[in-house]
């Protein structure tokens, strides 16, 4: 099944701390590996399942720290990366956090365009 996306995913390498909500001991260190305005892909523990809600705290270069929640849409093991990854959509993002994230996305787009 191919997923149609409105926005282009941009590769990034952003450190993050995650917490699977409603699961005891659900905290983990992570890295965000790609983004778009609707969601992101991050390195994940193998226990993540579609429907899990994850709180992520990221340190966005040139922007600062931001916190968000994502609902896991898919998760799987990627042999080429030797790691589990999960993709999720943003859930109820605070306006200030959304603004930070969109500024970061815009900076990434501009750097790709050479501006």
Order of alpha helices (4+ residues) and beta strands (2+ residues): beta-beta-beta-beta-beta-beta-alpha
